[in-house]
Amino acid sequence: MQKVLLLENIHPLARDLFLKDGFQVDTLKGALTEDELIAKLPGYDVLGIRSKTYLTKKVFEAAKSVSTVGCFCVGTNQVDLKAAREAGVVVFNAPFSNTRSVAEMVLAEIVMLSRKLGTRNNEMHQGVWNKSSAQCYEVRGKTLGIVGYGNIGTQVSYLAEAFGMRVIFYDIVSKLPLGNAKPMSTLEEVLNGSDFVTLHVPATENTRNMIGETELAQMKEGACLINASRGDVVDIPALEAAIRSKKLGGCALDVYPEEPENNMKGYPSPLMGVENVILTPHIGGATEEAQVNIGREVASTLIRFVQTGSTLRSVNFPQIDVPLDRNNTRLTNVHQNVKGVLKDINRILSEYGANIQAQSLHTDRELGYLIVDLNQPITEDLIQSIQQLKAAIRTRRVS
């Protein structure tokens, strides 16, 4: 029986799906440290995490039994994907499931910033009645600049046009615009021409502090910035200076350079108490609908991998999705992409008298992933013989 460990309060639907398919499931509410993971993971085949559990090279080297990891979230920057590949561990995520939740929050924040609703709300909670239309505007007819036109960026684009906004966007990869959205050739063009700028980029070396003092200076006077992507994309001291100097009319932050692992009181931010600044604790995708969708999407993908060897939608492996014929047995092999590996594996299969029904091999520059269907039982001796090949990383019986 395959054993699954789910951390960080992953939605119960995921556990139920695993149980329905005969898996043994253990759950923990919080994240685990590197040392705790190293001690806990032996014996588990599948690991499910969210954004606060960090999977390092040391963890993968110690967790020999883990064949796949599911990130029940959009990002995978908490996982050393290179180390996972080297250990033969397939990593999946949920790139689409919380798209609508994040997009709706961004549109809500655009309206809130345009009408200064956050400030008015705080004043009313303090007993201050401040009815004023000064510097409060409709969003209809305003220009929204989207930086990063991926799954979330395009959904924001669609909703913004429904609000009557003009949409321009910038992405390092050429993207087909939705509706009347217009692509810009540079980030500067988006910053210069937008009343609101919203960021939807991954955490990479290229995006670290991509919005700093220079970029903020390129924005229109009184424009607003929204970041619901990654915390290190914006230089916070530079943003604070732009807000306090009134260069920008406001901002909304849902992500931060450093975030606590658990809920807490006393979390510091230099933007606390600043007028027309909305601060939320990384809740862009935190809706019941999104968590249900994420639980279903990732659990289903992990189950499919365990039961068929499918790596479809993995973030670190060559992708294969071959229908499983229940009349056959299946093994998978992860190996270094060097010459002669398939020849050596087929030689071993021939020596064992195995009749190959089908084979599928996909490779990238460094890694090869092989699925083999046989018409006879797969013995442990056969698996070990293949695993002893110099280039072999992981060999597994699927059925």
Secondary structure, 3 states (H helix, E strand, C coil): CCEEEECCCCCHHHHHHHHHCCCEEEECCCCCCHHHHHHHCCCCCEEEECCCCCECHHHHHHCCCCCEEEECCCCCCCECHHHHHHCCCEEECCCCCCHHHHHHHHHHHHHHHHHCHHHHHHHHHCCCCCCCCCCCCCCCCCEEEEECCCHHHHHHHHHHHHCCCEEEEECCCCCCCCCCCEECCCHHHHHHHCCEEEECCCCCCCCCCCECHHHHHHCCCCCEEEECCCHHHECHHHHHHHHHCCCCCEEEECCCCCCCCCCCCCCCCCCCCCCCEEECCCCCCCCHHHHHHHHHHHHHHHHHHHHHCCCCCECCCCCCCCCCCCCCEEEEEEEECCCCHHHHHHHHHHHCCCCEEEEEEEECCCEEEEEEEECCCCCHHHHHHHHCCCCEEEEEECC
